[in-house]
Amino acid sequence: MKKLLAILLAVVMVVCLSATAFADYPDKGINVICPWGAGGGTDNCLRAFCAALEKQLGVTLTVDNLTGAGGVIGHEAIADAEPDGYTFGMITWELPSYLPQDMSEYTYESYIPLCRVNTDASAITVNTKWAADNGVTDLASFIAYCKDHPGEVTMGGSSSGSVWHVGGGYLMNAAGIDIKMITYSDGAASAAKAAAQGEITGVTISAAEARSFVEAGDLTMLGIMSAERNSVFPDVPTCQEEGYDLIWGTWRGLALPLGTDEEVVKVLSDACAAAIEDPDFVEFMKNAGQTISYLNAEEYTEFLAQETENVPAAMVAVGLIEE
């Protein structure tokens, strides 16, 4: 009997200590990992959302860009972090593409999904001077040029097998053209800069990530792979409007390392639900042309499970992996 009471007392003490340990969470700054480079769409979205989260949590959130290996380094760092609630990060579309390519064994089941924040459609954007020199004024004339010059047009995305790389593959399949995809392991920001400088013909990254170069006049957007026009670029037609049934895009959301205490998860989940409606964040996303597509933890987990099937199937369709 005494032994049983001792065991029960020990269990109660552990529970009490655990509750006490997280009673004041968070009581210090939080590190938030971004698997992609500074200035890209993921980085911009994450920093804006962290600013909104700071208002809810009352502590500083510091974004750490851990790039390389097509996003694998940052994604694995999130999963491998100490599960104390003081390190989490943003996982992206690329995660379910890693295992099929033998790039990483990590899947969505390697994390505790927190919430989906954003989705963004791919845009077909080209160097403005190149377009003027070659009579390209819209998606149809771009496709016509590609058909007349097979394999000559170079389009940039992110890393090999990334959402923007696969988006380029979809463009080739849908339009019946042959273009050369150039990959950038540190993300879309580098691809956009290369296109603006004329090092490549254009990019298949998101409208938001190409925005600054479009507004500067260095890049011209020809079409958006979405069912609806982008609010920042209302004059740019969708690919569907131009006769090509092409819808493709990325998603971004927060995730924690496995083993994180349930109380911490709840605090962060509640903070995310409030931060997603923060007026400053909403305004930032609107101005940036990024779509807020919030899913709570349960909904996000279901979404990720479906993406684990959808993404490999898409990669098979563009020849990146075998069925």
Secondary structure, DSSP 8 states (H G I E B T S, - for coil): -HHHHHHHHHHHHHHHHHHHHTTT---S-EEEEESS-TTSHHHHHHHHHHHHHHHHHSS-EEEEE---GGGHHHHHHHHHS-SSSSEEEEEETTHHHHGGGTS-S--GGGEEEEEEEEEEEBEEEEEHHHHHHTT--SHHHHHHHHHHSTTT-EEE-SSTTSHHHHHHHHHHHHHT---EEE--TT-HHHHHHHHHTTSSSEE-SBHHHHHHHHHTTSEEEEEESSSS--SS-TTS-BTTTTT-----EEEEEEEEETT--HHHHHHHHHHHHHHTT-HHHHHHHHHHT-EEEEE-HHHHHHHHHHHHHHHHHHHHHTTSS--
